[in-house]
């Protein structure tokens, strides 16, 4: 019966209002080339403006074709999108594979009452092959689709037919829930506070802005064949800068860069995380909304949550800040915590990150019944240090890399005439290398508590991950040549969530085996019994 209904469902188009958005997006994407063409044509006395108008017209046509060639449908089993003019492509996502639904509204989307929906399935997320995009639906349809795909409760066989009919009717009529319906109960877990803005400059996200601006100017200059040396303000600035001494020039560049990056990072923080709100819904989902100009809403199924990651980059850690991310099946983690869908808390006081982590962490299935009262939280539990061998390895690796760099600079100075200040500066940074190595060692740690494997590592970007042992599907023990000499190993907990693998680095081999055996009881017993004489640290 379901198969018959599925084949009779009609394909639907996106909102006609997107005929304004897609042409605009195409024109903005091609803006540097169009501006360069206009400048080049005008400076050479040609008809550059005519070619620019023709280019804009072409971009508008291409944008409109995206609407005419894109259709979608929601069936009881699948979400399908069909697109393409010359090459027809149909993307099908099984509904039982849907893990996340992101609803994003840029400024133009919000003006027109539209939203872009991205459906994540948890497969090939890093290549974006596991995500289905609908750009754009009406805001009401996007909200209804998010609820329909994720806020689902197990249906009994007796209710199957009514569920199918309800789905068919909802698919045929893209309207919001009735005005008189009772909204799902939700509990607010966190909300953006004005004092969090002080962490904006320490995120260093403004470096991306520097790169974007530099790339745009470079492309504009290249496309338009513009000589910046002939521009009056640029000439005056360069003349003023060239009159300085070398130390003053370096100090000026650093100061300008720090100020620009700090201002851009703060502005980006406010725009990205303004109106941030984290809520828990009664249907078993976490809902994250954030953004001022561009709003984004992400829904996460709690049954897919396998742990959390507390990130503390060096600058953010210096002001007692941290960010919180979810370790969840189906969420992207390769794009960073600020931009990916795994964000649970933006850069905020570390105490707030710890508090939210306690609220969202799922209870492990095989944790002791009294663990919530007697055991510490996985995000605050004391960690086991990794011993003097790991300490020596940290200093050996740090000084080894530093020595190679210093030797290369000395060689270039001796044979190629490189300025002497380069190797002198490298030699002066040796104490900084020692501090970095010591901090990397202090960051190392691990423990097993309340059914979670907790591991911490890193210095410039320190991370602490609490991974539910029930979500671990395998253990890998790796030992490099130098690790074998130091009787150390790296234990990797393999999981289907997050980054698919989390490491306990440079730990004693016997401790690595103990962690794996305790994290998944019984899994390693056959191997340990047979291989005990070989794997014993005393026999290495």
N, C-alpha and C positions, 0 to 999 in steps of 0.2 A: 504493500500500500504506500509506504514511504517513497519507494523508488518511482512509482507512478506519479506521485505528487511532485517529486523533485524534477522530473522531466517536463512537467507542464508549467513550472514556474517561469515567468517571463523575465527577460533581461531588462534592467532599468538603467537609465542614464544618471550621471551625476547632476548636481544642481545646475540649471542654466545660468545662474549668476556667476559661475566660474568662467564664463566666456569673457569676463572682465579680468579675472585673475591670471589665467594662463598666458594670454598675450602680454600682459604687463610683466610677468616673470621672464618670458623670453626676451623682451626688450632690455630688461635690467641685466640679464645674463650676458647679453651681447653689447652692453653699453660701452665698455672700453674700446672695442673694435669700431663701433659706430662713431664715437667721438674722435678717435684717431683718423678715421676716414674723412670726417668733416673738416678737421684741422688741416690734414694734408691737402685736401682738395682746395680749401680756401687759400692756404699759403702759396700754392702753386698757380692760382688763378683759374683753376679748373671748376668742374661742376660737382664738387664734393658734397654739397648739400643735397643734390638730386640723388646721388648714390646713397646718402644716409637715409633719405626719405624712403627709397626703395628697400633698403635694409630693414627699416622699421616695419614697413608693410609686409615684408616676408616673415618677420618674426611674429607679427600679429596673426597672419594666416596659419603659421605653424602652431601657435597657441590655440587657435580655434579648432584646428583639426584634432587636437588631443581630446576635446569634448565630444566631437562627432564620432570618434573611433573608440571611445571607452565606455563600456557598460559593465554592470555587475549584478549579482543576484545572491540572495541568502536562502539556502535550502535547509531542510532539517539535518542534513549531513555535512554540507560544505558551504564555504564562502568562496565565490568565484569572481574573478575579474578578467574581462576580455578587452584587449587593447591592440592597437596596431593598424596601419593602413595597408602597406604593401606586404608586411609580414604579420600575420594574425597570431597572437599569443594569448593563451588562456592560462591563468594562474589559479590553481585550486588549492584551498587550505581546508583540511578536515576540521570540523568544529570541535571535535574532542582533542585536537592538537593545539588549540588556541591557548596561549599562555599569558599574553599581555595585550592590552589595547591602549594605544596612545592617541589622545585627541589634542591636536595642536591648532591654534588659531593665531596667524600673524595679523598685523595691523589691518591690512586690506581684507583679510578673512573676517575679522571682527566687524569692520564697517558694513560688510555685505551680509553679516549673519551666517557665515560659513565656518567650517572646521575641516581639518585634514585628519583622517583616521588611518593609523598604522596598526595592523594586526600581526603580532609576533607569535611564532610557533615553537621557538627554541631550537630550531635546526638551522645550521649555517648562518647564525646571526652575525658573525664577524664579516661575512661577505654580503650581508643584507639579502641573502637568497631566501631566508625564512620569514620575510616580512612582506605583507600585502598592503599596498597603499591605496587609499581612496581620497583623491584630492579634486573636488571637495564636496562635502555633503552639507546640508543645512545643519545648524547647531542642534536643533531638536532631534533630527535623525541620527546625528553622531552620538548624542547622549543615549538615545534609545538603543542604538546598536551596541554600545559599550555595555549597557546593562544586560542586553540579551545574550551576548557572547560570554560574559564572565560571571555575572550574578545569577548563576544557575544552581539549582539545588537538585539532588538526585530525585528522579521521578520514578514512581512505582509503575509496574506494568499496566495496572488498571488505568493509569492516567496518561498512558503513552499516546492514545488517539487524540485526547484533548490537547496535549502538548503540541502535537503535529499541527492540528487545526489552528491553534493559537499562533504558532510560528508562521504558518501560511498567511493568515490574515495580517499579521504584523508586517510581513515582508511585502505584501501587496499594497500596503498603505503606510508610507513612511511618515508617521506622525509621532508626536511626543506622547508620553503617558497621559491618561486623562487627568484633568485639573483636580478632580476630587479624590484621586487615588492617594493612599497613604505612602509617603516616601519611606524608603528603607532606613531602619535605625542605624545611626552612626555615632562613633565616639571619637572625639578629637584627641589626637595624641601629641601633636606639636603644631605651632603656628609661628610665623615669622615675627620677630620682635625688632624694633628699631635699633636697639643697641648691637644687633648682630652685624650691622653695616661696617663696624670698625674692623671686621675681619676681611673685608673686601680687598684692601691693598695688599694683603699677604697671600692672596690666591695666585697672584702673578698672571692672571688670565689676560691682562692687558698686553702681554707679549704677543698674543695672537693678533690683537688689533694692530700692533706695529707691523707685523708681517703682512697683514691684509692691506694696510695703507701703502706700504712699500711696494707690494706686488701690483696694486692698482695704478700707482704713479708710474712704475716701471713699464707696465703694459701700455699705458696711455702715451708715454714718451716714445716708446718703440713704434706703436701703430701710427702715431701722428707725426713722427720724425721731428720732434720738438727738441730744441737745444736749450736746456735749462740755464746754461751759462749766459744766455742773452736776456734772461728775465731779470728786471731791475731789483726786486727784493732779494732774489737768490744771489745776485752779484754782491749786493751790500752785505748780506749775511756772511757770505764766504770771505769777503775782504776783512770784515771784523774778526772772524774766527781765525784767519791765517795770521793775523798780527799777534796772536798769543804765543806764549812759549808752549813746548810740548806737554809738560805736566799740567799746565792750565787748560790746554785743549782737552786732554784726557778727562780732567775733573769736570769740565763743562759738559762734555758728551755724557758722562755718567750721570751727572745731576739732572740734565734734561731728560735722559732716558728714564731715570727713577721717578721723576715727577710725572712724566707722561704715562708710564706704565701704572703708577699708583692711581692716578685719576681715572684712567681707562678701566683698570680692574675694579675700582669702586663702582663706577657707572655700570659696568657689565654685571657686577654682583646684584645691584639694585634691579636692573632690568630683567635678569634671569630668575631671581629668587623673590622678587616682590610678590606679596600676597601668597607666600608659601603656606601650605596647609597639608598636614598628614592626618588622615582619618581612617578608622577601622569600621567596616560595614558588617551588619549582622549576617550577610550571606557568606562571610569568610573571605573578604578581600580587603586589601589596603589601598587607599586612594590618595594619590599625591597630585596636588595642583600648585602651579607656580607660574610666575611671569607677569610683567606689566604690559609692555607693548605686544609681545607674543606670549600667549597663554598656552600652557601645556598641562594636560591631565593624563596621568598614568594609573592604571589599575593593575594590581598584583594579587594573584591568588595566594592566600596564606598557605594552602596545602602544598604549594610549590616552593615555599621558602625553606631553605636549608641552612641558613645562618646569616651572619652580618659581617661587614668589614668596616673597621674604624680606621680611617686614613688620616695621617698626621704629617703632611709635608713639613720640611724643616722650618720655614718661616711661620707657618700656621702653628706649629708646635711651640715656637718661641713665645707666642702670645696666648698659650693655653687654649688653642682652638683645635677642632677636628671636624671631619665630615663623616657621614654614615651612609653606607651603601648596602644593598640587599644582595645576598648570595642566593640566587633564585634560578630555577630552570626556566629558560626562555627569555632572560633579560640580557641585553648587551652589556658587556663590561669592558670592551676594548676602546671605547670612546671616552672613557673617563667618567668620574663620578659626577661631574657638573653637567655634562651634556647627555650622558646615557640615561636609559630608563630605569637604572638600578638605584638612583638616588633616593634615599630616605630622609636625609637631613643635610642641608647645605652647610658650608663652613659656619660653625657656631661654637659656643663654649663647649669644651670637652665634657663637662659635667652634663650638659643637655644631651650630647650625643650618647653618652653612657646611659642616661635615663631612658631615652627613646629606644635604644637597643634592648634594654631589659623588657620593655613593653611589647616589642614586636617579635622577639625570639620565640620560636615554637618550642614546646616542651618535648624533649627527646623521649621516644617510646620506651627505651630500656633504662631510663634514668631512675634512680631510687625514688620511692614514693615520698620520702621526706626531704628530697634534695632542694626543693624550693625554700625550705626553712633553714636547713643546716648548711648547704653548700653555697659558696659564693657564686655570683653571676659569672658566666664565661667572659664577659667584657671587663670584669674587675678582679678576677682570680689571680693570685700570685703565680708567676711563671717560673719554671725550672731553668736555671742557667745552663749554658752549654759547655762549661769547663775550660781549663787552660789551653787545651789543644785548639779549640775554636778561636780563642783569643790570639794565639800565635798565628793562626791562619789568617785572621783579619789583618794583622800588622804586616805579615809577609806579603800578602797580595797588594795592600796599599803601597808599601814601600817599593815593591817590585815594579809596579806600574810607574810610580814616581821616578824611580831610578832610570827606567828606560826612556822616559820623556826627557829627563835631565841629560842623559848621555847623548840623545839625538840633538838636543839644542847645542850642547858643547861641540859636537862634531860639525854641525852647520856653522857655528861661530868660527871654528878653527879653519875649516876648508872653504866655506862659502861666504865668509864675511858677514854673517848674521850679527846684528847688534848685540853687544855683551849684556845689555840689560835683560834680555830674554832669559838666559840661563841663570843670571843672578836672581831674577824674580822667582824662577822655578826653585832654586835652592832655598830662598827665603820662605817658601811655602811648605817646607818640610814639617814644621810644627803643626800646620793646619792639617796635613795628611795624617799625622798622629792622632789629632783630635777626632778626625773623621773615622779612623779605624777603631778608636776606643768607643765612639758613639755607636758604630755598627755592631760592636760586640754587646754593648749594653742593651741594644734593641732585640738581640736574639733571645728567644724563650719559647717555651711550650708547656702545655699541661693537658690533662684529661679531666673534665669536671662536668657533672650533671648531664652526661651523655654527649658532650661536645669535645671535639679536638680543637684546642686553641693554639695558634702559632703566631709569632710576631717576628718581623725582620725589617731591615731597611734603615737608612739614616736620612738621606735627602728626602725620601718619601717613605716614612715608616708606616707599616700596616699591621694591624692586628685582626686576624680572622678567627671567628668562632664558627666552626663547621659541625653540623649535626652528624654524629657517627652513623646514624641510620641512612644518611645520604651518601655515604662513601661506598663506592662499588668496586674498589680495588686499591692495592698499595704497591708502590714501586720504590725499591731501594737502589740508589745509584751511588757509585763510588768512583771518583776520578783517581788518577795515578797518585796525586798528592794527598787526596783524602785517605787512600789506603795506607800511605806512609804514616799519617797522623791517626789512624784507626777511627776515622770519622765516616759518616754517610749522610746522604740527603734522602729523607723519607718524603714521598709524595702521596698525598691522599687524592685518589682519582674520584671525581664526582661528575654528574651530569649538569650541575648547576654552576653559575658564575664563570670562572676561568677554566673550569673542567679539571683543575689540579691545583692543590695548595701544598706548599713544601714546608717541612721542618728541616732547616738547613744546618749542616755541620754538627750533627748530633752523634753521640757515641753509638756504635753499631748495636750493642746490646740494648740500649735505650730505644733505638729505632724499632727493633724487633718487639720490644715490650709494648710500645705504643700501638703498633699494628695489631698485635694479638689482643690487647685490651680494647682497642677501638672496635674491632669486629670479632667478638669471641667465637672461637672454633674455626675460623677461616684458615688460619695458618698452622693449625695443629699438625696435620699430616706432614707438612714441609719441615716444621721445626723438629719433629721427632726424628725424621730421617737425616736431617742436615745439621743436627746439633753439634757434632764434633767438628764439622767444617766451619760453621758460622760462629763458633765460640770466639770471643775476642782474645782469649788466652792462646788460641792456636794460630792467630794471625802472625 
